[in-house]
Amino acid sequence: MAAASVFHRVRTGSKIAAQYDQDGNLIQVETREDEEQSVKLAEILELLLAAGYFRARIKGLSPFDKVVGGMTWCITTCNFDIDVDLLFQENSTIGQKMY
């Protein structure tokens, strides 16, 4: 039996986008979006804007970059000493985002 690709069947509410891995090879990534997720993202971005994080308005940034960048900005702005290593880089690969 030949192995079938998981990308032949697209789930409802999903879209497949072309992305590139670290070697420049084309890969397909399935993303799922639902209404609740969109509402929560809008609420989070609204809170970040109210706090003064205006990079949340930049259309070119992904939702992940906006939220993580906003969280990092909020922690930095608080001026409290915390014992955590925070490294945020825009346009990171998924492997870099996970670690």
N, C-alpha and C positions, 0 to 999 in steps of 0.2 A: 504494500500500500504506500503510495507516494505521500509525502508530507504536504499538507495543504497550507497555504498562507492564511494567517488570521485576518489579513486585510481584505479578503474577498467579500466578506459579509460586513457591512457597515451597520452599526447599531443605530436605532432611532435617536435623533438628537446629537449624533456624532458627525464629525467632519474629519477628513483625512488631509493633512497638510504635508507638503514636502519640506524636509529639513535635511541638513548635512551633518555628518559626524565629524570628529576631529581630523580625520584623514581626507575630508572633502567628498566622501561617498554619499550619494543620495539615499536617504532613508525615509520611509513613510511613518508618520506618527499619527495615531488616532487620538483626538481630544474629544471629551464629552462636556457639554455645557447644558446646564438646566436652569430653570427660572430662579430657583432658590439661590444657586451659586451666583448668578448675576446680581440678585438683590443684595446679597451679603457683600459682594465686592463693591457695589455702589455705596453701601453704608460705610465700609471701611475707608474707601477713598474720601468720602465726605468728612469723616472724622479726622483723617490725615490733613485734609485741606483746612479744616477749622483750627487745627493745631499749628498750622503754618507751613506744612510740607507741600510746597507748590509744585514740586516735580511730579506729583500725582496727576497733574493735568497734561503732562507730555504724552501725546498720542503714540509716539514711536516706542515707548517702553511697554514691555509686557506686563500683564497684571502681577505676575510673580515679582518682577523687578520693582514695581511700584510699592507693593505691600512690604517686601523685605527691606527695600531701601527706606521706606517710611518708618518701619520698626527700628531700624538701625539709627536713623536720624532722631527719632523720639528718645531713644536710650542715650544717645550722645548729648542731646539738648538738655536732658535732666540734670547733668553734671553730678551724678552720683557715682561713686566708685563701685564697680562691680567686677567680679572675678570671672569674666567670660571672654573668650576670644571671638570677636566678630569680624568677619571678612566678607565684604560685599563687593562684587564686581558685576557691572552691567554686562549683559549679553553673554553670560556664562553658559557652558554646556550643561546638560542635565546631570552629568557626573560631578561637575564642580558644584552645582546647586545642592546636590544631596550630601556632600561632605563638608 
